[in-house]
C-alpha cells in the first residue's frame, strides 16, 4: 500500500518529520467518536479487571498524558512552542456526518429507549390542509350594477383615449352637440374641438342657455402608437412606409405639441325664462336651438352669432392648425379669421310658444323635413311644428330671407290623451322616424309606447304596453341606420330593443316580445342613443353612470344565462349581473341625465349630470 507522508504532531511531545499516517495512528489516536469507541473497546478487552494501587510517587509522563487536563501537573519547563496543544475534554458525539443515527444509538446502548419513544403513525391526529398556512384571500371585483361607495373609486386613465370634465356654476338636465362647420367629419387627429349647447337649472331667475366650446382637447397622458407602428405589427418587419422618417418626425412633433396644450373653454350665454328641461339642435341648421322650459313655454334661439364668434376665435388660434391640410396653416387661418363675417348675436329667443297646458320634456326635430318639430307635455298633449321660414343655409341664401322672427313657425295641437292611459298620460319622450316624414314615436308613463302618423290626428296607429308592471317609459331612441329598430328605457331600470315590424300584436292584452331586454340596471334609465355610424352600438345612462353596449355580441356560454336566472327572452342579463354585451362603463358622475354621441368625432361621448359635463373617448372603441 502506498502510504502518504505528512508532517504531524505526536502525543509524546516530539516531532517526527517523516512519519507515515499508519505509524502515527499507532502512536496517538485521532479525535472523534470512532476513536473514542475504539479506545473503549480495546481497554475492555485488554484489562477487564484492573486494580490501581495507591502510590505516593509522582506519576509518569505517559499516565499524566492520559489524565484529564484538570488533573495534570503543571510542568512549565516541559511546555514549549513546539509541544503546545489545546485539547477539548468534551468530545462531540456526532462529529462524523457519515455515520447514521442508528449507529449512534447502537454504540451508545440506547436502542431500547429509542423504541420506547417511537411514534405510532397510525394513531396520529389528522392535520388540516390549511394548517400552518395563511387563509386564501378573497378576490372581489367591482360590479357597476351593485351598490358601491363611489367615493372609493379611482379613475383608470388607461381606459380612456380622451377624458375631460367641466363643473359649471349651475347643473344642467340636458345638453346637445352643435356640429362644427369648419373642421369636417370623421375627425380622429388630436387635439379635438367639441361645441355644446346646455341649459341651466338655476334659482332666482338666473337660468340661461349657453353655447360653450372646448378646444385643445388632448388625449390621455402616454404615447399612443402611430399608424406606422400599427402597420408594422400587422404586416411584419418587411413592411416599410414611404417617407418613414418624415412620418416619425411629424408624429413626434405632434406628440410634443399635444403635451404642451391646455384645454381652452369659450362660451356665450343667452337669458332664459325658467329652468331648461330639454334642449335640442335643429339638424338642418345648427343655428336654431329649441328649449323646453319648466315655465310651460318652448323657446327657439338663433345662436348663429355666437357660433361665428367661436369660429373666428378658432381660426385665429395657432394651436388648432393641425386640423387643417394647408401647407402654411398659420397664414391661411390668419387670413380667414380677418375676413370672416360675424353675424350680430341676438340674445333673446326669436320664437316663444306658450300653447302647452303644462311643462314637458319631450321634444325632437325631424331629420327628413327641415324645420319640423314635435313637442309634448306632462298632460299628454302632442303639438307639431312646421317652419314657414327657410331653414337650411342654402334656402336662406337663395331666397334672400330675412332673419328669424316670431312668424317663422306654425304650431298645431295634434294629439290628446286617449285610450287606456288617461289617468297618467304624461309623454316623456318623442322620436321622429329617421326615414319617414310623418311617423312619430312617443314614450309615455304607465309603460306605453305609441306610433303616430301625423296625417291621422287624434289617434295612434300602434299602441302597446311594453312594461307589464306599469313602469314609466322614460326615453326612446330610433336607430338611424336600421330604421325598424327602436330602443326604450324604463323607470324600472330595464331597457329594450324592439323590432317595429313585429311590434303590433294580434292580442292587445299581450305585450310584444323584444329582440333584447336588459334589466341589469338598478336605477331608472335616464337617456339612451344609438351610435351614429355603428348600427349595433348604443349608449345608455342611468343615475349611476354611462354604459356602452354592443348588441351584436352573443353569449358564449348559454348555460351562463340560465345560472344567472335569465331566460331566452330576456337575454340581456339578470338584475345586478354584467351582460356580455357591455363594453364600457363610465362612473363617477352623480345623477347622470343625458348622453349623446358626437356626430363628427368617432366614439366621442358627451354627458351631463349633477356634477357637471364630461367629454370622453373610450380606449376600446
C-alpha positions, 0 to 999 in steps of 0.5 A: 500500500502506498502510504502518504507522508505528512508532517504531524504532531505526536502525543509524546511531545516530539516531532517526527518529520517523516512519519507515515499516517499508519505509524502515527495512528499507532502512536496517538489516536485521532479525535472523534467518536470512532476513536473514542469507541475504539479506545473503549473497546480495546481497554475492555478487552485488554484489562477487564479487571484492573486494580490501581494501587495507591502510590505516593510517587509522582506519576509518569509522563505517559499516565499524566498524558492520559489524565484529564487536563484538570488533573495534570501537573503543571510542568512549565519547563516541559511546555514549549512552542513546539509541544503546545496543544489545546485539547477539548475534554468534551468530545462531540458525539456526532462529529462524523456526518457519515455515520447514521443515527442508528449507529449512534444509538447502537454504540451508545446502548440506547436502542431500547429507549429509542423504541420506547419513544417511537411514534405510532403513525397510525394513531396520529391526529389528522392535520388540516390542509390549511394548517400552518398556512395563511387563509386564501384571500378573497378576490372581489371585483367591482360590479357597476350594477351593485351598490358601491361607495363611489367615493372609493373609486379611482379613475383608470386613465388607461381606459380612456383615449380622451377624458375631460370634465367641466363643473359649471356654476349651475347643473344642467338636465340636458345638453346637445352637440352643435356640429362644427362647420369648419373642421369636417367629419370623421375627425380622429387627429388630436387635439379635438374641438367639441361645441355644446349647447346646455341649459341651466337649472338655476334659482332666482331667475338666473337660468340661461342657455349657453353655447360653450366650446372646448378646444385643445382637447388632448388625449390621455397622458402616454404615447399612443402608437402611430399608424406606422407602428400599427402597420408594422405589427400587422404586416411584419418587419418587411413592411416599410412606409414611404417617407418613414422618417418624415412620418416619425418626425411629424408624429413626434412633433405632434406628440410634443405639441399635444403635451404642451396644450391646455384645454381652452373653454369659450362660451356665450350665454343667452337669458332664459325664462325658467329652468331648461328641461330639454334642449335640442339642435335643429339638424338642418341648421345648427343655428336654431336651438329649441328649449323646453322650459319648466315655465310651460313655454318652448323657446327657439334661439338663433345662436348663429352669432355666437357660433361665428364668434367661436369660429373666428376665435378658432381660426385665429388660434395657432394651436388648432392648425393641425386640423387643417391640410394647408401647407402654411396653416398659420397664414391661411387661418390668419387670413380667414379669421380677418375676413370672416363675417360675424353675424350680430348675436341676438340674445333673446329667443326669436320664437316663444310658444306658450300653447302647452297646458303644462311643462314637458320634456319631450321634444325632437326635430325631424331629420327628413323635413327641415324645420319640423318639430314635435313637442309634448307635455306632462298632460299628454298633449302632442303639438307639431311644428312646421317652419314657414321660414327657410331653414337650411343655409342654402334656402336662406341664401337663395331666397334672400330671407330675412332673419328669424322672427316670431312668424317663422313657425306654425304650431298645431295641437295634434294629439290628446290623451286617449285610450287606456292611459288617461289617468297618467298620460304624461309623454316623456319622450318623442322620436321622429322616424329617421326615414319617414316624414310623418311617423312619430314615436312617443314614450309615455308613463304607465309603460306605453309606447305609441306610433303616430302618423301625423296625417291621422290626428287624434289617434295612434296607429300602434299602441302597446304596453311594453312594461307589464308592471306599469313602469314609466317609459322614460326615453326612446331612441330610433336607430338611424341606420336600421330604421325598424329598430327602436330602443326604450328605457324604463323607470324600472331600470330595464331597457329594450330593443324592439323590432317595429315590424313585429311590434303590433300584436294580434292580442292587445292584452299581450305585450310584444316580445323584444329582440333584447331586454336588459334589466341589469340596471338598478336605477331608472334609465335616464337617456339612451342613443344609438351610435351614429355610424355603428348600427349595433352600438348604443349608449345608455345612462342611468343615475349611476353612470354611462354604459356602452353596449354592443348588441351584436355580441352573443353569449358564449356560454348559454348555460351562463344565462340560465345560472344567472336566472335569465331566460331566452327572452330576456337575454340581456342579463339578470338584475345586478349581473354584467351582460356580455354585451357591455363594453364600457362603463363610465362612473363617477358622475352623480345623477347622470341625465343625458348622453349623446354621441358626437356626430363628427368625432368617432366614439366621442361621448358627451354627458351631463349630470349633477356634477357637471359635463364630461367629454370622453373617448373610450380606449376600446372603441 
